[in-house]
């Protein structure tokens, strides 16, 4: 069951040599899923790694199955960039078809394409993180069947797994205390736990793994429309200022000051539009946040972006952001951006002291989940 | 310049025979209604009950009467200056006559128009300076002045006294209005428009329009999700539309009220003998000028819609239309209200025209 790092995820490599006409030589690697499967009702996470062989900085575009996944990704001279995207696993499907990832630098006509192999879809799979899969996994098979899991998959402790990839997993199993796990894995498993997942620890001599699960919280599931009220009210305040300036100008007896105040004051009031930015961030939020440990909060929210919002709005945090109600499409996991007006569903992790759009979320008091 | 031959201005007044020469300052004495009627006869506003008025074709009467000097909202001095320009008087600047080529020719008796200033009553303070300057010009030979002022004047050349008479009045006749063909004084009309645009009343109306804009914005913000989809940018379209309609309503109402408050103004302009183009331009100068600041306020919401999202050309085109709405409303309201229509019809017509334009 133990597999090397190269076998953790299906991967493909394309070298720029195959695209001789490309001005910027690129080396592209990509991986998808958890080993050779993805959880049903989860996310198919694709990690794309691009290296530049050029001596000048470049910007690259990435497509997944012909759908734009990232635009203008900055790539330093002989530098490297990693882009993580995801797609929802189609409901009811048994297998994911091969996927084509294409990359090219801006200004280049030719794409550099690679194809990632197909993946199986498993319902509620058990994901085991261990360096001793041969000893740890077989005893869990009965337990796995009792939990109704389709499959069990073992990953090494240094596997670059992110929490969205674990969405839909029946359970995640570790074979050692949290303190003994690599820091990156411990953080991702803590996030998985805080997001409602189950994390279990198999102990020496124990008949069954000991599991932990965060207290469930009710989260919003309906769309959140945007709000143009604040920017329109800001315009109303500007109009009041304009009315006052004009009224004072009209009350002046002498023509020169009247002209100066009327035109100057009105111009000042209207210029305030640009200075204060009455569009603002323009996001209307509805949702909850709860302590997730590690100085982070788990958030589930619906964001409403109005037509008057100052888009695009980049969001800080390890977030999974997609249009509300979306069932398809490519999600950028490493650079969440509210790109267009409408309702956006966001879930993920922000700093516990994050303000701004996250500051308006209702805080839920629940015990901070801890790995078993 | 003007000869009165046994003129009976109204019933009950003895016939008046007098002569008004260029360069003279003449004072009228007698009952105020009789003096006013005689000034009307000299100005050509009404025909005499009896007698005849012989008028030098160069003599253009300018009747300045207390209470009907100019439409409200326009500086009297500016109105009188435009009015005098229509009558061919020397150009006024800062309350003083500019002695230009026309005035010099008039002083030498050349065949150019010269105003006969007919001052009835105590004119407003703002007009006094203009009239005094005109009197100075008249003393130089550019026209004449006939003055009925209860307060009296320090210097007059002679007096025309009107006395009562018990003789039966002759039947009323309708007299012709003097017409003199002359160039349209575009500079004076433009100055009148500028004065109307920048008068305190115009600023006040613009302030009211801005306040309406604020109210409309608050109402629109409060009705998000009802009038427009929540989060939709259509709210700004509504704001621009309501702002333009509000400015047009204000412009139409104010212009109609102004026209209704100064019913003598079209008559005053007509009796200058100016051509139709000049008279129409003068009327438009006040109406359009008075709506200029309102048009600027009506454009503000359209400016707020400029976000650089690619619809700039369409937004600017809409802004032009919305800016034109108050101007159209004022023009229609003024034209209708100065006509024979009942009071208020002009305002309604202006609003209808503007709403139709704004709806586009």
Interface residues (C-beta under 8 A of the other chain):
Chain A: X225 X226 X227 X228 X229 X232 X233 X235 X236 X237 X239 X240 X242 X243 X244 X246 X247 X249 X250 X251 X252 X255 X258 X259 X262 X270 X273 X279 X284 X304 X305 X306 X307 X308 X341 X342
Chain B: X198 X200 X201 X202 X203 X204 X206 X207 X208 X210 X211 X213 X214 X215 X217 X218 X220 X221 X222 X224 X225 X228 X229 X230 X231 X232 X233 X234 X235 X236 X239 X293 X297 X300 X301 X303 X304 X307
